[in-house]
Amino acid sequence: MAGVFRVGVRFLNRPSPVKQVLENKLCSPAVISACNISGKTMRGSKLSKPKPFPYLEKKYTAFQAMKDVLLKTTTSRFDENTKVVVVEGPIAAGKSAFAKELAVELDMKYFPEATMDGFYVNSYGYDLRQLDPQMPVNMRSFDANNFLQYPTHRNVATFQIQMLMQRYSQYIDALAHLFSTGEGVVLDRCVYSDFVFVETMFKSGYISKGARSVYYDLVKNTFCELLKPHLVIYLDVPVNVVKDRIKKRSVPAEVNSKALTDKYLLDMEHIYKQQYLKDISSHAELLIYDWSDYGETEVVVEDIERIDFERFDKDDTHMRDWRLDSEEEWTEVRDRYMNKSDLMNYFNVPRYDVPELLISPEDFKDWYDVWFEAPGMKYRKGYNEDCGDSGILTKTKLDFRNSL
C-alpha cells in the first residue's frame, strides 16, 4: 500500500498510512462548511440544497448576484465536500487514473490535465493545428509533443506561457463549477504547479532568462485573483521508475523524447519537492504517497476523511483563501469566476524585450487572416453558419463561456 510523509519532516513507511500533514489548531467559524471531506460511502443521503446554477449556459448577472446574497444561495450549496483537491506528480506517475477514481469516491467533478487542445481545438471541434501549412513558420502550432521532440525550439517559451494560460483558464472553470453547484473538484495538476515546468526547462536551457522573467510577470499579475486548493496529493515516483513507465506506455513522443533527459526528470523531481510542495503546504493540506508500486484509492480516501480542514485559527495562513465572513464576500468572489474573460485579460502584460516571444507585424497579419477564417472562428459560438448554426437572426443570447 501507499506510504505518506510530510515534506521536510519525516517519511512514514507503514502498511496503512494515516497522517494529517499539519499540527492541530483551533477551528475558525469563518471557514466554510463542515470540517472533514467524506467519501461516498460515508455521505449517506445528501442534504437539501439549492439547485446548481447553470453557469455554462446562463450569464451571471448583477441581479442574480444580489438575489444570491439575500437568499444566501452560494453558501447554501456548500457541504463538507465543497473543496478543491489537486493531484500532482511526475510524468507517468499514474495521476490521471488515480484522480478519476478519487473524484468518483469523493462525489466530486474530475478535471483532466489541461493541454494545448484547449487552445487549438475550438468549440466546434475543429483542430486549428490543421492550418499549419498555411501559417508563417514562427506562428505554427506547438504543443507538448512538439516540445518533447524539439525542446530547444524558438516556440518553447510561447508554448509554456500558453500552457500557463490553459491551466489558469481551467482552474477558473473549476472554481466556477464549485461556486455554482457546491460540488467539489479534483484536478489532474493545476496552475500553481505550472512553474515547476518553467524552472525545469530553464535549468536545461530550453527557455531563456528573459522568457522566464516574462512568465513570472504574468504569474504576479494573475494569481492574486485565485483561491488556492484545500488539498494537494502528490504521487511520489523515483526517476528510474518514471523512465520504465514511459517505456511501457510507449507514447512515441515520450519514448523518443530529446527533452526527457535524466537531468530534466531529476530537476523536475527536485523542484516539485523542494519548492512547490513546500510553498503550497503553507496554505493547503498536503498528502504525499510513495506511488512506485501504485496504491489503493480507498486508503487515500480514509486519510482524507481524517483531515480537519477547520482546525486553524483566523491568523493562520492555512485555508486563508477560504476564510470569508459574509455572504456578500462569497458572492463577490463567485462573480469573479463567472466572468472568465475579465480574468484572462490580466495576461496582457506588455513586454518587448524577449526576442522569442515577439512576432513581426507581417507574420501576425498572415496568421490572423488564416486563423479567423477557419471553421467556427469567424463569429461567436452559435453564429457560424458554416458550422451548421441556424436561426441566427432570432438569437439574442451568447454562449459566453464557450466562446472564450
N, C-alpha and C positions, 0 to 999 in steps of 0.2 A: 504494500500500500504506500501511499504518498507520504513524504516527510514534510514538515513545515518548520520554518525558522524565522526569527526576527532579524532584520537587516542590522548589522553592526552589533548584535547582541550574542546570539549563540545559535547553533544548529541543533534541532531536535530530530533525532532519527529513531522513531519508535513505531510499532505496528499501527496504532490508532491515534494519530496526532490531533490534539485538541488544544489550541493555544490562541488566545487573543493577543494581538500584537502590542498593545499599549496598556499602561497602568490604569487601574480603576480610579475614576474621579466622580465628583458629584454630578447628578443628572441636571440638565438645564431645561426648564419648562418651555423655553423658546424654541427648542428643536422640534421638528415636525413629528407627528405620528407616534407610533409605539417604538420601543427600544430595539427589538430583535426582528430580523428577517425570518420568515417562516417558509419551510419547504411545503410543497403542495399537500403532502400527507398530514401536515400539522395545521394547515389553514382552515380546514373544515368548511362550513358554509360561510360565504362571503357576506359582509355587512352591506346593507342597502346604501347606495351612494348615487350621486347624480350620474346621468348618462354621459359617456365620453363626448367631448366636443369634437365635431368632425373637422379637425384642423387642416386636413389635406384638401378639403373641398370648399370650406367656408372661411371667409376672411374674418379675422378677429377685430371687431370694431371697438371704438371708444365706448359706445353704448353697451356692448356686450361686456366689456371690462367693468363698467360701472355697475351693471347688474350682478356680475360675479362678486364684486366687493360687498354689495348689500346682502346678498344671499350666502356669502362665504362659500361659493361653489368650488373654487380652486382647491382649497384645503379640505373640503368635504370629500373630495375624491381620493385623498391620500390615505394610505394604510401603512402597515409595518413594512410592506414590500415596495413602497414607492421610493426606490433607491436607484442610484447609478452604480453599476458594477462593471468593472473593466478587466478583461483577461489579457495578460501580457506574456511575452516570452520570445525567445529567439526564433529564427526561421525553422520551420519543420518541427516545432515543439509539440504540435497537436492542439493548438489553441482553438481552431475553428470547431472541431468535433466536440471538444470539451465545453466551449462557450454555448454551443447549441443545446447540449444536454443540460447544462446548468440553467439556461433560460427556461427550459421545459420544467425542470424540477422546482424552480422558484416562481413559476407562473409569471414570467417576465417576457418582454419582447426582445428578440435577438437582432442585433445589428451586425452584419458581416463586416470584415475588414474593408475599409474604404480603398478603392482602386481608381486608376485613371479612367475606368469605364464611366465614372460619374461625370467626367469632363467630355469624353469623346462620344459617348452614346447618348443621343438626345431623347426627349420624352416620347418620340415615335419609334424608338428602337433603331434608328439609323446610326451606324457607326461612322463617325466623321474621319476615322483613320483611312477610309477608302479614298479620301481626297488627296492623299499624299502625292501621287504622281503629278497633280496639278499645282502643288504648292512650291514656294521657294524652298531651297534646301534647308535653310535655318529655321523654317516655320513648319516643317513636317512633324508628324506626331512622334512623341517619345514617351514610353511608359516603362513599367518595371522590367518587362522582357528586354527592351532596348538597353536599359541601364545594366542589366546583368551581362549583356554581351559587349557593351561599349561603355564601360564605366568612366572613361576619360573624355567622352564626347562633349562638345560645347553645350549641348542642351541638358546636361545632367542637373545643373543648378536650377534651370527653369522647371524641369520635371519635379525636383524635390519641393520647390515652392508651390507648385500646383498640387502636390500631394498634401502639403500643409493645408491648403485651402479646401481640398476634398475632405480631409479629416475634420477640419473646423466646421464645414457645412454639415457633415454627418452628425457631429456632436450637437449642433443646434437642433437638427431633426430629432435626435434622441431626447433632448430636453423639452422640445415642443410636445413630443408624444407623452412624456411623463407628466407634464403640467396639464395637458388637455384630457388625459384619460385616468391618471392616477396609477397607471401600470408602470412598474419598474422596468429598467432596461439593462441588458447585458451586451457590452460592446467587445468585439474582437479587435483589440488595440484601440487607441484613441489619440486625439490631438495632442495630449500632454506628453506622450512618449515620442512624438514625431522627431523631436530634436536629437534623439538617440541616433537616428539615421544620418542626420546632418553632421553630427560630430564624428561618426564613424567614417563617413565619406571624406570629411576634411582631413582626418588623420591618415587616410590612404591617398590623399592628393587628388580626389575625384572632384572636389569643388574648391574654389579659391577662397582666400580670406575675405575678399570683398563680397562674394556671394553669401558667405556665412554671416557677414555683417548685415546685409540686407534682410536675411532671414530673421535675425533677432530683432531688427527694427519692426518687422511685421508682427512678430510674436508680442512685442511690447505694446503694439497698437491695438491688438485684438483680444488677447487672452483675458484682459480685465473684464470683459463682458460675460465670461462663462462662470458656471458653478462647477467646482471640482468634484470628482467622483466620491462616493461614500466608501467604496471598497475596491481595492486593486488586488487581483490574484495573479501572481507571477509563477509560471511553469518553468522551473529551472532545468535546463538540459545542457550538459557539457558539450564543448565544441566537437569532440570526436564523435559523439552520438548524433549531433546535428548533421555532420558530414555523412554519416552512414544513412541517416533517414533521407537526406537529399538524394543519395544514390538510389535508395529503394523506391522512392515515389517517382523517380525517372521523369521529372519535368525537364525537357531538353534545355530550356533557357537556364535552369539552375545547375544541372549536371555539367554543362559545358561552360559555365559562367567564368568570365575573366575577373569579375568583381568579388566573388565569394572566396577570397583567399583565406588562409589561416589567420593572417593578421587582421583582416576585416572582421571575421567572426569573433576572434578574441577581443578585439576592441569593442565590438558591439556588446558582448557579454559584460565587459568591464564597465562601460558607460551605463548600461542598464542598472547594474547593481550598485555602483559607486555614486551615481548621480541621480538618475530618475527615481529609483526606489526610495532613496534617502529623502529626496525632495518631496515626493508625493506623500510620504508617510507622515509629514508634518500636518497634513490635513486629513487624509483618508486612512481607513483601516487597511492593513496590509497582511496578506497571507501568501507565503511562498512555499511551493511544493517541489520536491525532487521528482521530476517527471521523466527520468531516464528510462524507466520501465512503464511509463504512463501511470495511471492511478484510477481511483474509483470516485466518480462524481458524488456518490452518496456520502462518502467520508467528508468531502469538501462541504457539502450541504450541512452536515452535522456541525462542522466547525463554524460555519457562517451563522447557524442558528444560535450559537453561544456568544456571539458578539453583541454587546450592549452599545448601541450607537449613541445613546443619550447620557453616557456616564461622564461627559466633560462639562466643566463649568463654563460660564459665559465668557471668560477671558482666555480660554484655551483656543489654540489655533485649529485644533481638530474639529471638523464638521462646521467650521465657522461660516462657510458659504451658505449653509442650510439652516442657519440660526436667525430667522426673521421673526419680528414681533407682532406683525399685524397683517390682516387680510389685504390691506392696501399694498403693502410691500410685496407680498406673494404675487398679487395680480400684476403689479408693475414689472416684476421680473418675468412673469409669464408672457406679458405683452411683448417684451423684448425678443423672445424666441419665436413669437408668431410673425415677426417681421424680419425674416432672414436676410432679405436683400439689403436692409439698412446695415446689418452687421457685416455683411460681406463687403460693403463699400469701405470698411476700415482697412482693407488690404491695399487701398490706393495710397501708398506711401511713395512719393517721388524720390527716386534715386537714379542718377545718371552717370555714376562713376564706375560701374562694373560692366565691362565690355560684353561678357557672355550673356548678360541679361538685356542687352539693347538690340533693337532691330532697326533697320533702315526704313524710312517712310515708304520707299518703293516696295520693299518686301511686305510691309504691313498692308499696303493697298492691295497687292496681289492676293495676300491671304484673305483679307476681308471680302473681296469680291467673290472668291470661291466659297468661303465658309458660309456666308449668309445667302447664298443661292442654293445651298444643299436642301434636300427634302426635310421639311419640318423646321427650317431655320429662318424663313422669311418673316414669320409673324409668331405671336404667342400661341401656345398650345390651344387648340380648338378653332384656330383661324387659318389653317393651312389647307386649302382645297386640294393641293397636290398630294396630300397625305390622307385624303378621304373625309376631311371635316366638311360638314354641311350645315345649312341654316345659319350661316354667318351673319346675315343682315339682321336676324332677330335676336342675336345673342347680346346680353347685357352684362354677363359675369365673366371674369377672367379666372382661369385656373392659376391663381397667383403663386402657389408653391411650386408646382411642376413646371412653371415657365422660367424658373430661376436657373 
